[in-house]
């Protein structure tokens, strides 16, 4: 998208957010579970359920965050991504961040965009693969707060970019580095790990799983490594319902039986947070050692990798640049049932 002279484009980066202190853990969890995209029940009951779950889980969650300084690094990393993207986009663009469940809340970001007097807004989820539980929820919150606060300027959504060429190359670069580090322990197996979702959400039409599969296939091919041994797995399941799989636990067990080193690649997380720094780096590393896996390498999340920032810039300028052969259009649908503009 090329701006006319003097035009001001606000680029709003959507992400989950995270608690910024031990005291913020419980209210952060409440906001998460009080989201209808997460627990789809009427508001009064959802409020009660969210209160109970957040209170019950807060002590364990605080222990998790204690491993990484008592707070989530996600907001600071998202801010760094925003500044790198703003520098690459150049004059006429300003990048803002809007967190779904903790500060800066969407309402705060709407006010900042209004104060900057933007002429147009590009909504950019930092979720390459679309899900109603992530990008969809952030979009609905943005629309609600923009209406409430009377932000009346043109906006569009870059809803998904699962096979964006520069993002794929960034991930392939990280895979190659991890592969080279692990190969002295044997032929490595690449484990692409993504956050799992309840199977019923996929059955109801959420495109997340298909798009994660599109990403992993594209990255595996882009590595250029002959006869690459790789698998897609899912992490962070909670509760007793059926979730999509296979789980990373089962893939680690298989690697232990095969006695192959593993390279774990966060394929749907673009920033470091508790699921990478604690779940992958501490809990599953310990599990790999218990299973006798000869090597366990976890590559970084995309963060400010130059190719990833370049990918975001291309998606901002041209929403169709995000899909390539993937994305919702290739599925014969739109992520938001007609509301998506990619």
CORHU-V546929 format. One record per helix or strand of 2 or more residues. SS is the DSSP state (H for helix, E for strand). FROM is the first residue (numbers start at 1). TO is the last residue. If there is no record, write none. Layout:
# CORHU-V546929
ss->SS from->FROM to->TO
ss->SS from->FROM to->TO
This chain:
# CORHU-V546929
ss->E from->9 to->15
ss->H from->24 to->33
ss->H from->43 to->66
ss->H from->74 to->89
ss->E from->93 to->99
ss->H from->106 to->116
ss->E from->120 to->125
ss->H from->135 to->148
ss->E from->154 to->158
ss->H from->165 to->185
ss->E from->189 to->195
ss->H from->199 to->203
ss->H from->208 to->222
ss->E from->229 to->235
ss->H from->248 to->258
ss->E from->262 to->266
ss->H from->274 to->290
ss->E from->296 to->298
ss->H from->306 to->317
ss->H from->319 to->322
ss->H from->328 to->331
